[in-house]
């Protein structure tokens, strides 16, 4: 084995991962300070009832950046919470390079300076938890920059003939054109420098801003507006277990299934049922549902609070491309 060169070694490794994070205390160890999670203030299994997750980031490619200054962060979280968002996903919060929005991590024990400081990041988590919102760190634990702390130490160790955990993180070759090593088990990283793109070969310059598929658009603006109907739906999802992740769905026949879609949602613990009617037409329409054999006494429209007597053939008026939800009693 010859001294390692810093060229790409693409190795199937760990996939994209979202890590739930909590504010905690700092302890010394390893290559730097590390955080031990404190007891979470979120409800147990919050992911089963969270209405939606908003991705936020620090770099231009992922957006204008989420404010970490306390008052601005609180205002931004309040805006998301009011729109029905139940969690935020921080994209690549660790200090990283320029590939794939910073997923080519340089130091996993340092918050990216473009995002803020560790103390500010902890403050964001505390503010989110106080609002009943979770924080997820989006990362790829198999990605490594060629400037990564672990990779640089691994290069030195391999060159010196030293066995180390850092050297074991990577696969080494005695030539740049060696075949791909294939699937690997364990804690193996791979380098983010795609060889099929210009500048991907050893010794050439790879400009990720020119060759990646996604780029932040200043013209498009910072905010994606959430429609009022969507906000209403997300709040209803927060309140009703029959609309949450583990509920089941059973289709209900209509007089025109090519125009309407009706279904019954049942909560995972069978404590609640909600009838949903959707209209795929570009105008207001009346969908007729076949509720024969439907076990219920009456319905309550969750948008208007009106009581609806149960009928074998139930006619429901639905707005263009809209929906109606009925709590089943």
ZAVEX-667974 format. One record per atom (N, C-alpha, C): residue in one letter; x, y, z. Coordinates in steps of 0.001 Angstrom, whole numbers, padded with zeros to 6 digits, always signed. Layout:
AXYZ ...
This chain:
X+000848-001190+000000 X+000000+000000+000000 X+000882+001238+000000 X+000612+002134-000910 X+001381+003360-000971 X+000686+004452-000182 X+001382+005584-000051 X+000792+006710+000679 X-000511+007133+000015 X-001523+007435+000799 X-002831+007740+000218 X-002840+009071-000508 X-003561+009111-001606 X-003828+010368-002294 X-005264+010770-002008 X-005525+012074-002069 X-006857+012545-001692 X-007786+012557-002902 X-008065+011393-003408 X-009049+011311-004484 X-010289+010596-003977 X-011327+010677-004779 X-012622+010179-004345 X-012642+008671-004239 X-013270+008169-003187 X-013575+006750-003070 X-015056+006658-002736 X-015872+006314-003738 X-017321+006250-003513 X-017662+004894-002938 X-018202+004881-001744 X-018486+003643-001030 X-019908+003680-000501 X-020757+002681-000815 X-022084+002653-000199 X-021928+002609+001316 X-022499+003559+001991 X-022341+003641+003436 X-023675+003979+004061 X-023660+004739+005135 X-024893+005115+005792 X-025701+006033+004907 X-027031+005937+004977 X-027890+006763+004147 X-028201+008085+004796 X-029080+008854+004133 X-029505+010133+004680 X-030264+009905+005971 X-029965+010689+006967 X-030521+010459+008290 X-031009+011761+008887 X-032173+011728+009508 X-032643+012860+010287 X-032508+012524+011761 X-031779+013313+012493 X-031539+013058+013904 X-032344+014032+014746 X-033122+013509+015682 X-033862+014357+016602 X-032872+014898+017622 X-032889+016211+017828 X-031923+016805+018741 X-032630+017501+019890 X-031935+017564+021015 X-032478+018215+022204 X-031393+019048+022849 X-031794+020116+023479 X-030827+020925+024212 X-030264+020098+025362 X-028962+020251+025633 X-028374+019435+026684 X-027129+020077+027252 X-026403+019323+028054 X-025182+019835+028680 X-023980+019359+027893 X-022881+020055+028026 X-021661+019743+027296 X-020691+018980+028189 X-020115+017923+027636 X-019102+017172+028377 X-017873+017055+027498 X-016706+016916+028127 X-015472+016794+027365 X-015298+015367+026904 X-014672+015215+025733 X-014399+013862+025259 X-014084+013862+023788 X-013304+012884+023340 X-013013+012732+021922 X-012261+013922+021375 X-012705+014359+020159 X-011994+015433+019478 X-012476+016800+019902 X-013483+016871+020764 X-013978+018182+021182 X-015131+018020+022125 X-015771+019138+022431 X-016911+019075+023340 X-018076+018376+022675 X-018827+017606+023434 X-019965+016870+022902 X-021177+017156+023778 X-022334+016957+023207 X-023567+017276+023901 X-024319+016016+024274 X-024726+015917+025523 X-025570+014814+025948 X-026995+015321+026014 X-027946+014604+025384 X-029314+015100+025332 X-029932+015214+026713 X-030664+016321+026908 X-031455+016460+028119 X-032817+015830+027883 X-033575+015682+028947 X-034913+015122+028813 X-035740+016027+027901 X-036390+015439+026906 X-037133+016226+025940 X-038446+016715+026543 X-038817+017947+026164 X-040103+018494+026598 X-041196+018189+025601 X-040893+017459+024545 X-041885+017118+023539 X-042742+015955+024018 X-043953+015856+023483 X-044796+014704+023857 X-044180+013411+023353 X-044441+012293+024021 X-043915+011011+023560 X-044378+010718+022137 X-043500+010168+021321 X-043811+009780+019946 X-044440+010944+019177 X-043809+012121+019314 X-044353+013328+018701 X-044498+013202+017184 X-043666+012370+016562 X-043675+012249+015105 X-044965+011635+014581 X-045731+010972+015456 X-046984+010386+015009 X-048080+011433+014848 X-047941+012569+015529 X-048982+013594+015488 X-048515+014906+014870 X-047228+015033+014548 X-046723+016290+013965 X-047391+016526+012623 X-048019+017687+012425 X-048744+017925+011178 X-047829+017992+009952 X-046707+018728+010068 X-045801+018892+008933 X-044449+019346+009452 X-043419+019163+008618 X-042054+019548+008962 X-041567+020568+007942 X-040978+021666+008407 X-040410+022685+007525 X-038898+022572+007535 X-038276+022511+006352 X-036825+022466+006273 X-036266+023882+006293 X-035263+024092+007114 X-034579+025380+007169 X-033088+025112+007021 X-032343+026126+006585 X-030921+025937+006374 X-030160+027224+006550 X-028849+027116+006440 X-027999+028279+006623 X-027397+028757+005314 X-027284+027875+004347 X-026553+028210+003137 X-027497+028688+002042 X-026942+029436+001092 X-027739+029987+000012 X-028476+028942-000796 X-027880+027752-000962 X-028525+026729-001771 X-029761+026166-001098 X-029807+026229+000209 X-030932+025665+000930 X-031944+026731+001353 X-031655+027971+001131 X-032583+029020+001519 X-031840+030221+002068 X-032584+031222+002504 X-031952+032447+002986 X-031336+032321+004363 X-031557+031211+005010 X-031009+031029+006353 X-032055+031290+007418 X-032078+030438+008431 X-033018+030595+009530 X-032365+031449+010612 X-033031+032481+011105 X-032390+033366+012086 X-032188+032664+013421 X-030995+032789+013993 X-030728+032193+015298 X-030721+033229+016419 X-030659+034521+016067 X-030789+035540+017111 X-032126+035344+017796 X-032140+035355+019128 X-033253+034807+019904 X-034616+035390+019543 X-034724+036714+019477 X-036034+037313+019211 X-036510+037007+017798 X-035576+037038+016829 X-035958+036730+015447 X-036283+035253+015280 X-035539+034385+015978 X-035829+032957+015912 X-037204+032666+016499 X-037537+033321+017613 X-038845+033122+018229 X-039957+033552+017283 X-039777+034698+016613 X-040785+035183+015675 X-040941+034227+014493 X-039817+033701+013985 X-039871+032779+012858 X-040569+031474+013241 X-040296+030978+014444 X-040956+029761+014915 X-042454+029995+015115 X-042817+031163+015651 X-044233+031480+015842 X-044967+031499+014504 X-044312+032043+013489 X-044929+032096+012159 X-045161+030694+011614 X-044170+029809+011768 X-044316+028440+011301 X-045382+027700+012096 X-045371+027900+013422 X-046356+027220+014274 X-047772+027655+013912 X-047959+028939+013637 X-049276+029456+013268 X-049743+028869+011938 X-048795+028580+011045 X-049126+028008+009740 X-049405+026512+009815 X-049212+025911+010999 X-049508+024493+011163 X-048303+023584+011183 X-047101+024145+011155 X-045883+023332+011152 X-045608+022805+012556 X-045261+021516+012657 X-045031+020914+013961 X-043578+020626+014277 X-042683+020809+013297 X-041259+020536+013519 X-040461+021262+012451 X-039183+021534+012762 X-038284+022086+011758 X-037125+021123+011558 X-036646+021060+010332 X-035516+020214+009980 X-034368+021125+009549 X-033291+021133+010326 X-032136+021978+010015 X-031211+021194+009096 X-030987+021721+007901 X-030197+021008+006900 X-028706+021186+007165 X-028011+020079+007286 X-026543+020042+007419 X-026024+021051+008438 X-026382+020919+009716 X-025956+021916+010704 X-024489+021831+011086 X-023832+020708+010833 X-022414+020591+011176 X-021553+021370+010186 X-020363+021740+010605 X-019438+022487+009759 X-019054+021627+008562 X-019402+022093+007344 X-019157+021302+006155 X-018553+022100+005026 X-018335+021417+003912 X-017735+022041+002740 X-018776+022652+001818 X-018521+022578+000514 X-019375+023252-000462 X-020176+022284-001328 X-020065+021006-001083 X-020793+020037-001901 X-022112+019646-001247 X-023151+019583-002055 X-024460+019125-001610 X-024944+019895-000386 X-024794+021211-000439 X-025310+022049+000634 X-024574+021919+001947 X-023379+021361+001908 X-022600+021224+003132 X-022687+019865+003783 X-023271+018871+003083 X-023330+017520+003644 X-021955+016861+003678 X-021009+017393+002914 X-019629+016865+002986 X-018972+017444+004236 X-019249+016825+005357 X-018894+017371+006662 X-017385+017450+006874 X-016982+018568+007484 X-015581+018764+007854 X-015369+018438+009336 X-016267+018907+010191 X-016145+018678+011634 X-017536+018482+012223 X-017821+017264+012681 X-019157+016954+013208 X-019371+017469+014629 X-018330+018003+015256 X-018467+018520+016615 X-018412+020037+016639 X-018737+020649+015500 X-018767+022104+015396 X-019953+022526+014537 X-020763+023437+015029 X-021873+023958+014250 X-021316+024823+013132 X-021906+024708+011943 X-021420+025491+010814 X-021495+026978+011138 X-020401+027722+010953 X-020419+029161+011252 X-021493+029917+010482 X-021879+029414+009309 X-022938+030068+008539 X-024285+029959+009237 X-024422+028975+010123 X-025659+028807+010872 X-025622+029566+012186 X-024472+029556+012853 X-024348+030241+014132 X-023422+029488+015057 X-023588+029724+016341 X-022766+029047+017339 X-023553+027906+017968 X-022843+027046+018682 X-023507+025939+019373 X-024513+026474+020389 X-024144+027542+021083 X-025052+028120+022079 X-026321+028647+021415 X-026168+029278+020250 X-027345+029768+019528 X-028205+028606+019036 X-027551+027542+018615 X-028294+026376+018145 X-029081+025740+019289 X-028453+025643+020470 X-029183+025137+021637 X-030369+026045+021958 X-030167+027360+021828 X-031259+028296+022088 X-032421+028080+021141 X-032114+027794+019868 X-033166+027509+018896 X-033971+026279+019320 X-033276+025250+019770 X-033961+024023+020197 X-034861+024305+021397 X-034364+025077+022352 X-035173+025411+023528 X-036424+026194+023138 X-036275+027155+022226 X-037421+027941+021769 X-038441+027060+021048 X-037940+026143+020235 X-038841+025253+019507 X-039592+024333+020457 X-038879+023742+021399 X-039526+022834+022348 X-040565+023561+023205 X-040300+024820+023537 X-041268+025592+024318 X-042569+025787+023556 X-042519+025651+022234 X-043707+025792+021397 X-044261+024447+020973 X-043727+023379+021568 X-044192+022041+021209 X-043709+021588+019848 X-042624+022196+019348 X-042086+021858+018036 X-040776+021083+018181 X-040602+020074+017364 X-039372+019287+017384 X-038336+019911+016458 X-037072+019554+016682 X-035981+019979+015810 X-035255+018726+015320 X-035082+018624+014012 X-034415+017491+013392 X-033168+018000+012681 X-032058+017335+012850 X-030837+017661+012113 X-030731+016717+010921 X-030740+017271+009724 X-030629+016463+008505 X-029146+016274+008187 X-028716+015026+008100 X-027301+014755+007894 X-027155+013483+007077 X-025978+013259+006544 X-025629+011979+005942 X-024343+011518+006599 X-024469+010547+007482 X-023327+010127+008285 X-022283+009364+007484 X-022568+009098+006212 X-021573+008449+005369 X-020796+009418+004504 X-021100+010718+004593 X-020406+011723+003776 X-019203+012290+004523 X-018154+012578+003786 X-016958+013176+004382 X-016292+014088+003372 X-015897+015258+003808 X-015146+016171+002954 X-013685+015732+002874 X-013015+016132+001791 X-011577+015868+001707 X-010808+016742+002684 X-011476+017728+003269 X-010860+018557+004305 X-011345+018168+005701 X-012050+017055+005820 X-012586+016636+007109 X-011459+016371+008110 X-011718+016714+009359 X-010740+016492+010421 X-010331+015022+010464 X-011319+014132+010392 X-011016+012699+010448 X-010220+012240+009230 X-010557+012784+008036 X-009852+012349+006832 X-008392+012806+006839 X-008139+014027+007266 X-006762+014524+007305 X-005917+013717+008285 X-006501+013390+009439 X-005755+012560+010399 X-005550+011158+009840 X-006580+010634+009147 X-006457+009304+008557 X-005327+009272+007531 X-005207+010325+006716 X-004117+010391+005736 X-002759+010334+006424 X-002613+011115+007478 X-001341+011127+008212 X-001046+009757+008821 X-002076+009113+009364 X-001871+007817+010010 X-001500+006740+009004 X-002194+006724+007846 X-001879+005708+006843 X-000470+005927+006301 X-000112+007190+006063 X+001229+007493+005550 X+002312+007047+006530 X+001986+007179+007842 X+002963+006803+008870 X+002857+005328+009257 X+001920+004607+008668 X+001765+003195+008987 X+001094+002934+010309 X+000349+003914+010805 X-000334+003751+012093 X-001776+003273+011881 X-002179+002276+012654 X-003580+001847+012650 X-004355+002758+013585 X-005455+003296+013118 X-006267+004188+013943 X-007720+004065+013520 X-008601+004525+014396 X-010022+004460+014055 X-010326+005365+012868 X-009601+006495+012755 X-009827+007396+011628 X-009424+006736+010308 X-008288+006048+010299 X-007850+005367+009085 X-008834+004280+008679 X-009453+003633+009679 X-010409+002566+009395 X-011733+003097+008861 X-011967+004402+009005 X-013197+004984+008467 X-013221+004936+006939 X-012029+004887+006292 X-011932+005043+004849 X-011341+003797+004202 X-011575+003660+002898 X-010967+002591+002109 X-009864+003205+001263 X-008750+002494+001167 X-007567+003063+000522 X-007191+002236-000698 X-006638+002928-001685 X-006206+002266-002911 X-004798+002728-003262 X-004043+001889-003980 X-002689+002275-004369 X-002671+002983-005722 X-003849+003181-006341 X-003891+003934-007592 X-005247+004632-007721 X-005255+005727-008453 X-006454+006548-008557 X-007546+005906-009400 X-007181+005007-010337 X-008174+004413-011227 X-008603+003022-010758 X-008404+002732-009484 X-008807+001431-008941 X-010322+001274-009044 X-010821+000044-009214 X-012272-000158-009295 X-012950+000183-007972 X-014231+000480-008047 X-014997+000801-006846 X-014953-000377-005884 X-014858-000123-004600 X-014702-001209-003623 X-015968-001997-003354 X-017120-001519-003810 X-018359-002258-003575 X-018937-001986-002204 X-019991-002705-001867 X-020707-002481-000615 X-019822-002796+000585 X-019879-001900+001558 X-019074-002072+002764 X-019969-001997+003995 X-019662-002810+004985 X-020406-002770+006243 X-019650-001916+007251 X-020389-001430+008247 X-019735-000720+009327 X-019702+000780+009124 X-018757+001434+009792 X-018699+002896+009828 X-017768+003456+008764 X-018033+003130+007512 X-017177+003582+006426 X-017756+004840+005793 X-016916+005851+005622 X-017327+007082+004953 X-017090+006956+003455 X-017692+007873+002677 X-017233+008032+001314 X-017107+009518+001001 X-016245+009822+000059 X-015921+011207-000241 X-016959+011810-001171 X-017348+013030-000922 X-018303+013707-001787 X-017529+014471-002857 X-017204+013779-003925 X-016575+014401-005083 X-016889+013502-006282 X-018102+013635-006851 X-018556+012698-007893 X-017613+012665-009092 X-017188+011468-009478 X-016226+011335-010572 X-016871+011501-011936 X-018206+011466-012029 X-018849+011599-013333 X-019091+013060-013710 X-018714+014005-012836 X-018914+015421-013101 X-017588+016089-013433 X-017636+017179-014210 X-016388+017903-014515 X-015668+018317-013233 X-014394+018073-013193 X-013624+018396-012002 X-013651+017297-010965 X-014226+016147-011303 X-014332+015077-010328 X-013095+014205-010233 X-012191+014306-011217 X-011005+013458-011207 X-009935+014024-010284 X-009083+013169-009741 X-008019+013631-008845 X-007175+014719-009500 X-006866+015754-008736 X-006021+016813-009227 X-006748+017880-010026 X-008052+017732-010219 X-008823+018747-010934 X-009767+019437-009970 X-010296+020570-010405 X-011127+021386-009523 X-012595+021066-009742 X-013292+020763-008678 X-014724+020471-008745 X-015496+021631-008146 X-016280+022326-008969 X-017084+023459-008517 X-018517+022992-008374 X-018922+022702-007132 X-020245+022129-006897 X-021355+023086-007306 X-021080+024398-007299 X-022140+025348-007629 X-022516+025277-009105 X-021663+024686-009931 X-021956+024602-011362 X-022551+023263-011768 X-022372+022244-010977 X-022697+020905-011427 X-023742+020175-010573 X-024264+020819-009564 X-025305+020173-008780 X-026673+020575-009298 X-027677+019764-008991 X-028999+019955-009572 X-029784+021085-008928 X-029568+021327-007634 X-030403+022269-006909 X-029614+023517-006540 X-030241+024670-006681 X-029608+025929-006301 X-030672+026874-005770 X-030289+027667-004773 X-031218+028630-004195 X-031491+029748-005192 X-032742+030151-005319 X-033134+031217-006233 X-033533+032454-005446 X-032749+033525-005569 X-033109+034779-004920 X-034419+035321-005485 X-034635+035117-006788 X-035842+035623-007438 X-037101+034972-006857 X-036998+033683-006503 X-038166+032976-005980 X-038548+033467-004590 X-037594+034045-003875 X-037900+034576-002552 X-037700+033560-001453 X-037843+034050-000220 X-037518+033233+000940 X-038676+032376+001407 X-039903+032843+001213 X-041052+032160+001803 X-041889+031478+000752 X-042277+030253+001045 X-043257+029552+000227 X-044595+029680+000942 X-045539+030417+000346 X-046786+030683+001081 X-047585+029410+001316 X-048092+029264+002517 X-048958+028138+002866 X-050398+028603+002739 X-051160+027942+001875 X-052537+028344+001617 X-053367+028225+002888 X-054375+029092+003069 X-055227+029030+004265 X-055853+027649+004476 X-056317+027008+003395 X-056902+025671+003526 X-055889+024677+004085 X-054630+024825+003660 X-053585+023923+004150 X-053333+024142+005633 X-053309+025395+006065 X-053128+025701+007483 X-054248+025097+008314 X-055495+025226+007822 X-056641+024635+008522 X-056470+023120+008620 X-056080+022498+007517 X-055918+021042+007501 X-054822+020595+008454 X-053699+021318+008497 X-052609+020943+009390 X-053011+021073+010853 X-053805+022107+011184 X-054265+022265+012559 X-055246+021152+012921 X-056117+020773+011996 X-057036+019661+012245 X-056250+018357+012438 X-055192+018194+011671 X-054366+016998+011835 X-053726+016960+013211 X-053312+018127+013710 X-052724+018183+015046 X-053728+017747+016114 X-054990+018093+015917 X-056016+017876+016933 X-056656+016494+016877 X-056652+015872+015698 X-057455+014649+015518 X-056568+013456+015174 X-056525+012442+016041 X-055683+011258+015787 X-056077+010491+014533 X-057332+010618+014092 X-057740+009906+012880 X-057060+010461+011630 X-056497+011670+011712 X-055802+012265+010577 X-054293+012123+010687 X-053827+011501+011743 X-052390+011424+011979 X-051765+010194+011331 X-050433+010093+011463 X-049648+009198+010627 X-050059+007729+010658 X-050403+007182+011806 X-050641+005741+011907 X-052090+005338+011695 X-052937+006283+011323 X-054336+005938+011077 X-054453+005125+009791 X-055578+004422+009651 X-055824+003617+008457 X-056828+004323+007546 X-056876+003896+006295 X-057760+004537+005320 X-058546+003483+004553 X-059861+003694+004422 X-060718+002797+003641 X-061543+003636+002677 X-061471+003297+001411 X-062194+004076+000404 X-063697+003871+000540 X-064437+004975+000346 X-065894+004965+000348 X-066365+005226-001080 X-067291+004409-001623 X-067744+004596-003012 X-068503+005917-003188 X-068319+006562-004344 X-069083+007757-004710 X-069790+007491-006044 X-070603+008458-006481 X-071301+008295-007752 X-070385+008545-008943 X-069163+009041-008702 X-068209+009286-009793 X-066797+009256-009217 X-066249+008075-009073 X-064923+007942-008449 X-063811+008531-009315 X-064109+008824-010581 X-063111+009489-011428 X-063098+011002-011206 X-064057+011511-010422 X-064136+012944-010127 X-063923+013250-008647 X-064325+012293-007798 X-064248+012511-006355 X-063525+011337-005716 X-063008+011594-004521 X-062394+010517-003746 X-062847+010682-002306 X-063493+009664-001788 X-063954+009676-000401 X-063339+008500+000334 X-062987+008724+001604 X-062409+007633+002386 X-062636+007886+003870 X-062566+006803+004632 X-062745+006855+006079 X-061392+006653+006736 X-060985+007621+007564 X-059749+007505+008329 X-060097+007067+009750 X-059393+006038+010228 X-059614+005503+011571 X-058316+005597+012362 X-058380+006183+013567 X-057192+006354+014403 X-056575+005003+014742 X-055276+005008+014981 X-054560+003762+015266 X-055144+003039+016470 X-055594+003794+017481 X-056190+003153+018659 X-057701+003012+018525 X-058223+003300+017328 X-059649+003166+016987 X-060539+004071+017838 X-059974+005148+018354 X-060741+006070+019195 X-061529+007092+018385 X-061238+007206+017098 X-061867+008262+016307 X-061906+007873+014832 X-062978+008337+014161 X-063092+008145+012718 X-063451+009480+012064 X-062880+009725+010899 X-063169+010944+010141 X-063407+010571+008680 X-064513+011081+008137 X-064860+010873+006736 X-064301+012041+005920 X-063559+011736+004878 X-062922+012752+004035 X-063502+012658+002627 X-063879+013817+002058 X-064389+013870+000693 X-063566+014897-000081 X-063005+014487-001237 X-062162+015366-002050 X-062761+015521-003440 X-062672+016755-003970 X-063199+017074-005297 X-062046+017431-006221 X-061882+016668-007311 X-060788+016907-008247 X-061233+017723-009455 X-062429+018349-009391 X-062951+019142-010497 X-062600+020614-010303 X-062613+021371-011416 X-062262+022797-011351 X-063458+023680-011034 X-064500+023096-010487 X-065671+023849-010061 X-066344+023160-008889 X-067158+023907-008140 X-067886+023319-007019 X-068776+022191-007530 X-068836+021100-006787 X-069604+019938-007229 X-070219+019245-006031 X-071256+018439-006301 X-071906+017636-005276 X-071555+016176-005488 X-070824+015616-004549 X-070463+014200-004598 X-071472+013408-003772 X-071958+012304-004321 X-072891+011449-003595 X-072153+010217-003103 X-072153+010040-001775 X-071421+008934-001153 X-072363+007794-000841 X-071901+006579-001043 X-072668+005384-000689 X-072260+004956+000723 X-073116+005288+001712 X-072823+004968+003106 X-073645+003791+003615 X-074121+002965+002700 X-074865+001783+003124 X-073947+000886+003952 X-074451+000437+005098 X-073641-000374+005997 X-072679+000432+006838 X-072768+001758+006772 X-071886+002641+007537 X-072360+002681+008987 X-071500+002313+009920 X-071878+002224+011334 X-071658+003576+012007 X-072725+004397+012082 X-072623+005717+012711 X-074017+006262+012972 X-074094+007276+013843 X-075362+007952+014129 X-075493+009245+013337 X-074452+010076+013366 X-074460+011319+012617 X-073020+011793+012410 X-072869+012854+011631 X-071563+013411+011306 X-071501+014871+011736 X-070273+015360+011964 X-070057+016780+012230 X-069039+017308+011240 X-069415+018347+010487 X-068501+018962+009543 X-067413+019709+010323 X-066157+019316+010153 X-065076+019905+010937 X-064729+021327+010498 X-065177+021743+009336 X-064903+023103+008884 X-065979+024069+009358 X-067270+023619+009334 X-068385+024515+009690 X-069012+024194+011038 X-068657+023039+011622 X-069244+022542+012882 X-070706+022150+012736 X-071230+022099+011530 X-072633+021723+011305 X-072826+020231+011515 X-073972+019859+012116 X-074336+018454+012290 X-075006+017951+011026 X-074582+016787+010560 X-075110+016209+009324 X-075733+014861+009645 X-077073+014712+009444 X-077715+013411+009685 X-077140+012358+008742 X-077010+011149+009244 X-076479+010072+008417 X-077535+009607+007418 X-077148+009450+006169 X-078025+008962+005120 X-077300+007895+004319 X-078055+006952+003781 X-077447+005904+002974 X-076768+006491+001744 X-077449+007472+001106 X-076866+008212-000014 X-076671+009651+000457 X-075457+010001+000765 X-075158+011318+001335 X-074560+012226+000257 X-075201+013364+000023 X-074706+014335-000939 X-073864+015386-000210 X-072656+015596-000699 X-071727+016535-000074 X-071272+017553-001115 X-071480+018839-000832 X-070989+019895-001719 X-069538+020205-001374 X-068684+020169-002400 X-067252+020385-002186 X-066759+021425-003188 X-065987+022379-002687 X-065434+023424-003543 X-064459+022849-004575 X-064173+023651-005606 X-063232+023239-006649 X-061896+022864-006030 X-061422+021690-006343 X-060162+021168-005835 X-060092+021252-004307 X-061239+021128-003668 X-061300+021265-002218 X-061607+019966-001523 X-061871+020053-000216 X-062148+018869+000587 X-063111+019236+001692 X-063793+018239+002216 X-064625+018376+003418 X-064290+017219+004340 X-064268+017494+005645 X-063976+016472+006634 X-065122+016413+007636 X-065521+015189+007976 X-066633+014976+008896 X-066211+014037+010021 X-066397+014489+011247 X-066170+013623+012393 X-067343+012669+012513 X-067037+011384+012640 X-068077+010364+012678 X-068454+010074+014123 X-069767+010167+014420 X-070283+009864+015755 X-071073+008559+015720 
